[in-house]
Amino acid sequence: MSYHLLGSVAILLIEFTMSAAAEPWSAPNVVLGIHGGTSGRRAELNAELDQALRADLTRALESGHAALSRPQGTPLDAVEAAIRVMEDSPHFNAGKGAIFTREGRNELDASIMDGKTRAAGAVGFVTTIKNPITAARAVMEKTKHVLLVGPGAETFAEQIELEIVAPEYFRTERRWEQHQRELREETARTRSAQMRDVASEPWSTVGAVALDGAGNLAAGTSTGGTSNKLFGRLGDSPIVGAGTYADNESCAVSGTGRGEFFIRWAVAYDIGALMKYRGMSLAAAADEVIMHKLKPAGGDGGVVALDSQGNFAAPYNTPGMHRGWITRDGKIHVRLCDE
């Protein structure tokens, strides 16, 4: 073989390797995918927390898959069941583990969407509903509205006999200590305090996407918002098209990150639109939005996304993101941070 030919082969190998490395990550044959929010790097986790997070994400996948596998199970059932597990865990910024507002309150938001009908429901600013994702689904199925907030959402939840808890139920000492620390830093007017938001929160918003055997999709998202947020601030999680979107003709998406950017860039909808109108694959569309639109603009975050063929993507532009998925054969995969 000539040196010229060897050189050509070497160049081709280098180009192939670079191209393969640049390909957006995805997994096939997925029926349920979840995220536990943006995170720091894997090296920052201690062994105890590592084990607890893996156990919670695994239980969420098992619960969602069990709901989907029932004779009349639907993707909405799977999404709700998986998110409820994460809402009940103190390890995520949703439900029990929610962060605090500047006023020292836990305010919760959630949304859910049916890809078959594009029906959707959401709640915001709730402080007494144990599982906001269940309330969001009830808004979708039991009212003519999409979004209920504050005392009105709580009254509705009480009327339909959802589980109501005292606001203190959502408090955890870890989140309270974080709140107090950030208040001190903000008083000192350090730039790190002004820019903390998502980047400083080790575990953020939770979400799920699911697919049934008929190609029907669903998505849902639940959060405690942004740490030390101003009164009245609402992020992307309860906003259809921003933090949550599902359409059988494109994909189901749940996001986590700096909500203001997800709203402005209509992130969840945009991923589906790139697939639907530009013919992009799920992985390419999700990568385009998260890595090439949000990241240059300073929008930290990531998504889990699933299409009707079972293709799953989970790009993130933060140091890490907790995520997991379960395939048609029932095999569970869990990844923490930057694994």
KAWO-V971809 format. One record per helix or strand of 3 or more residues. SS is the DSSP state (helix for helix, strand for strand). FROM is the first residue (numbers start at 0). TO is the last residue. If there is no record, write none. Layout:
ss->SS from->FROM to->TO
ss->SS from->FROM to->TO
This chain:
ss->helix from->2 to->21
ss->strand from->29 to->38
ss->helix from->41 to->43
ss->helix from->46 to->68
ss->helix from->74 to->86
ss->helix from->94 to->96
ss->strand from->107 to->113
ss->strand from->119 to->125
ss->helix from->131 to->141
ss->strand from->146 to->148
ss->helix from->149 to->158
ss->helix from->166 to->169
ss->helix from->172 to->186
ss->helix from->190 to->193
ss->helix from->196 to->199
ss->strand from->205 to->210
ss->strand from->216 to->222
ss->strand from->243 to->245
ss->strand from->250 to->256
ss->helix from->258 to->263
ss->helix from->266 to->277
ss->helix from->281 to->296
ss->strand from->300 to->306
ss->strand from->319 to->326
ss->strand from->331 to->334
